[in-house]
Amino acid sequence: MDTHATNKPLSGFTLNGTQLKFIAAFFMLIDHINSYFPEVTPDWFSFLGRFVAPVFTFLLVEGFFYTHSRRKYLERLILGASVMLVINTIQNWITGAAFDTFTHKFSFFLLFLSGHNIFITLALMFSVIWLIEMLRHQTHIKTKIMLALPISLLMLVTLMVEGGIYLLPIVLVCYFSHNQKKWVLSFILLFSVILLAKSIFNYYQMQVPNESLFSYLTFSSEFMMVIAVPLLGLYNGKRGGNGSQWDKNFFYYFYPAHLTVIYIIYDLIHIF
């Protein structure tokens, strides 16, 4: 992937796509450890992983424009989502997460869809921007309408899956502002400010007893996606790595592997 004049890093020190991916994966690991073992991590650890999904969303759009095969790219995302679906289903059965907290009734929805599966979100967003790309190159009104319907449906579904409500606006901005990184960074910064204001407003509206504002913000912490701004500002537009299959597929191995290990340790401590 070549560096583009409109996508230059904002400083002399730069990061390529592979380096960004490894940094994001490391902080994703920290975030998931904090999620499952909060008793051994400080509250502010929840801030550390909020930038991860926006970074992967940005790289998803980069991959969309520069991959040799969009079909194979989407197939890998769907395969990753399917693997995580199986892993989460087993975990939900073991932990009883398939039973509704309030009614205590078994739920197939919770059995299959409860748990982390960012691959579903990424696959849906990839499908959305691919269909939008097709729509933009169509000249027939009827074909545009036929494409607009599945785009709308996929957007609606994306809003209901993990992180989708925050990531869908980001992926659309990344797509329509491709190679105009300053627009992307400006949007993420503005979005973060809005989310911070929303969290502060909710705290004072709810009047949470015996909880400080800082403590509440560690719970409602999506505004910390702002960390993605300086990291993406250092992105030099290059893929990086050595072109090996390991570099290409690292995240597809890392994501299910690290969650499986976390699930096993969690189950050994809390269930068995």
C-alpha positions in Angstrom: 0.0 0.0 0.0 1.5 3.3 -1.0 1.5 6.5 0.9 -0.9 9.1 -0.5 -0.4 12.8 -0.4 -3.7 13.4 1.3 -3.0 10.6 3.8 0.4 11.6 5.1 1.3 11.2 8.8 1.1 14.3 11.0 4.7 14.0 12.3 8.1 12.6 11.5 7.5 9.4 13.4 5.1 7.1 11.6 3.2 3.9 12.0 2.2 1.5 9.3 -0.9 -0.6 9.2 0.7 -3.7 10.7 2.1 -1.8 13.6 -1.3 -0.2 14.3 -2.8 -3.6 14.2 -0.4 -5.0 16.8 -0.8 -2.0 19.1 -4.6 -2.3 18.9 -4.4 -6.1 19.5 -2.3 -5.5 22.6 -4.7 -3.0 24.1 -7.7 -5.2 23.1 -6.1 -8.0 25.3 -5.8 -5.6 28.2 -9.4 -4.4 27.7 -10.8 -8.0 27.7 -8.7 -9.0 30.7 -10.2 -5.9 32.5 -13.8 -6.9 31.4 -13.6 -10.5 32.7 -11.3 -9.9 35.8 -12.1 -6.3 37.0 -11.2 -7.3 40.5 -7.5 -7.5 39.6 -7.3 -4.3 37.4 -7.8 -0.6 38.2 -11.1 1.0 37.0 -9.2 3.3 34.6 -8.1 0.2 32.6 -11.5 0.5 30.8 -10.2 3.6 29.1 -7.3 1.8 27.4 -9.2 -0.3 24.9 -11.8 2.2 23.7 -9.7 3.2 20.7 -9.2 -0.3 19.4 -12.4 -0.8 17.5 -12.2 2.6 15.7 -8.6 1.8 14.6 -9.7 -1.6 13.2 -12.6 0.2 11.5 -10.2 2.6 9.9 -8.0 -0.3 8.8 -11.0 -2.1 7.5 -11.7 0.7 5.1 -8.0 0.8 4.1 -8.2 -2.9 3.4 -11.5 -2.4 1.4 -9.7 0.0 -1.0 -6.4 -1.9 -1.3 -7.2 -5.6 -1.0 -6.7 -7.8 -4.1 -10.0 -9.5 -3.5 -12.9 -7.9 -1.6 -14.8 -11.2 -1.8 -12.0 -13.1 0.0 -11.7 -10.3 2.5 -15.4 -10.6 3.4 -15.1 -14.4 3.4 -12.3 -14.2 6.0 -14.5 -11.9 8.2 -17.5 -14.2 7.9 -15.3 -17.2 8.8 -13.9 -15.4 11.8 -17.4 -14.5 12.9 -18.5 -18.1 12.5 -15.6 -19.4 14.6 -16.4 -16.9 17.3 -20.1 -17.8 17.1 -19.2 -21.4 18.0 -16.8 -20.4 20.8 -19.3 -17.9 22.3 -22.1 -20.5 22.1 -20.1 -23.0 24.1 -19.1 -20.3 26.6 -22.7 -19.1 27.0 -23.9 -22.6 27.6 -21.2 -23.3 30.2 -21.7 -20.0 32.1 -25.5 -19.9 31.8 -25.4 -16.7 29.9 -28.1 -18.1 27.6 -30.6 -17.6 30.3 -32.3 -14.2 30.6 -31.2 -12.3 33.7 -34.8 -11.1 34.6 -37.0 -14.0 33.4 -34.4 -16.8 33.9 -35.8 -18.3 30.7 -33.5 -19.9 28.1 -32.9 -17.7 25.1 -31.5 -18.9 21.8 -30.6 -15.3 21.0 -28.4 -15.0 24.1 -27.0 -18.5 23.5 -25.7 -17.6 20.0 -25.1 -13.8 20.1 -24.1 -13.0 23.6 -20.4 -12.4 23.9 -17.6 -10.7 22.0 -17.7 -11.0 18.2 -16.2 -8.0 16.5 -16.0 -10.0 13.3 -19.8 -9.8 12.8 -19.6 -6.0 13.1 -16.7 -5.7 10.7 -18.3 -8.1 8.2 -21.5 -6.0 8.3 -19.7 -2.7 7.9 -17.6 -4.1 5.0 -20.8 -5.3 3.3 -22.3 -1.8 3.8 -19.5 0.1 2.2 -19.2 -2.5 -0.6 -22.8 -2.1 -1.5 -22.5 1.7 -1.2 -19.6 1.5 -3.6 -21.7 -0.5 -6.1 -24.6 2.0 -5.7 -22.3 5.0 -6.5 -21.2 3.4 -9.8 -24.8 2.6 -10.9 -26.6 4.8 -13.4 -30.0 3.1 -13.4 -32.4 4.4 -10.7 -34.1 1.0 -10.3 -30.7 -0.6 -9.5 -29.9 2.1 -7.1 -33.2 1.5 -5.2 -32.6 -2.2 -5.2 -29.1 -1.6 -3.6 -30.4 1.0 -1.2 -32.8 -1.5 0.5 -30.1 -4.0 1.6 -27.8 -1.2 2.6 -30.5 0.2 4.9 -31.2 -3.2 6.3 -27.5 -4.0 6.9 -27.0 -0.6 8.6 -30.0 -1.3 10.9 -28.5 -4.7 11.8 -25.1 -3.2 12.4 -26.5 -0.8 14.9 -27.7 -3.8 17.0 -24.4 -5.7 17.1 -21.2 -5.2 19.2 -20.1 -1.6 19.0 -22.1 -1.0 15.9 -23.9 2.1 17.1 -20.5 3.8 17.6 -18.6 2.3 14.6 -21.1 2.7 11.8 -20.7 6.5 11.7 -17.0 6.1 11.8 -16.8 3.5 9.0 -19.0 5.8 6.8 -16.8 8.8 7.5 -13.7 6.7 6.8 -15.2 5.5 3.5 -16.5 8.8 2.2 -13.3 10.7 3.4 -10.8 8.1 2.2 -7.4 9.6 1.7 -8.6 12.7 3.6 -7.4 11.6 7.0 -7.8 15.0 8.6 -11.6 14.8 8.1 -11.6 11.3 9.7 -9.5 12.5 12.7 -11.7 15.6 13.1 -14.8 13.5 13.1 -13.5 11.1 15.7 -12.4 14.0 17.9 -15.8 15.7 17.6 -17.6 12.3 18.2 -15.5 11.8 21.3 -16.4 15.2 22.7 -20.1 14.5 22.1 -19.8 11.2 23.9 -18.0 12.7 26.8 -20.6 15.4 27.2 -23.3 12.7 27.0 -21.7 10.7 29.7 -21.3 13.7 32.0 -24.9 14.8 31.4 -26.1 11.3 32.2 -24.1 11.1 35.4 -25.7 14.3 36.8 -29.2 13.4 35.4 -29.1 10.0 37.0 -27.6 11.3 40.3 -25.8 8.0 40.9 -25.5 7.5 44.7 -22.0 6.9 46.2 -20.3 7.0 42.8 -17.9 9.7 41.6 -18.0 11.2 38.2 -14.6 9.6 37.4 -15.9 6.2 38.4 -19.0 6.6 36.2 -16.8 7.7 33.3 -14.8 4.5 33.6 -18.1 2.7 32.9 -19.4 5.0 30.2 -16.1 5.4 28.5 -16.6 5.3 24.8 -15.4 8.9 24.5 -11.9 7.5 25.1 -11.9 6.4 21.4 -10.2 9.8 21.1 -6.9 7.9 21.7 -7.3 6.8 18.1 -6.8 10.3 16.9 -3.0 10.6 17.6 -2.4 7.0 16.5 -4.2 7.4 13.2 -2.4 10.7 12.8 0.9 8.8 12.7 -0.4 6.3 10.1 1.8 6.6 6.9 -0.6 4.9 4.5 1.6 1.7 4.2 0.5 -1.8 4.9 3.8 -2.8 6.6 4.9 -6.2 7.7 6.7 -8.7 5.4 3.7 -9.7 3.3 3.5 -13.2 5.0 0.3 -15.0 5.7 1.0 -14.5 9.4 1.0 -10.8 9.0 -2.1 -10.9 6.8 -4.1 -13.2 9.1 -2.7 -12.4 12.6 -5.9 -10.8 13.9 -8.0 -13.7 12.6 -5.9 -16.0 14.8 -5.3 -13.7 17.8 -9.0 -12.7 18.3 -10.5 -16.1 18.9 -7.3 -17.4 20.6 -7.0 -14.8 23.3 -10.8 -14.8 24.1 -10.7 -18.6 24.3 -7.9 -18.5 26.8 -9.7 -15.7 28.8 -12.9 -17.8 28.8 -11.1 -20.9 30.0 -9.4 -19.0 32.9 -12.6 -17.3 33.8 -14.5 -20.6 33.9 -11.8 -22.3 36.0 -12.0 -19.5 38.6 -15.7 -18.8 38.7 -17.4 -22.1 37.8 -15.4 -25.2 38.2 
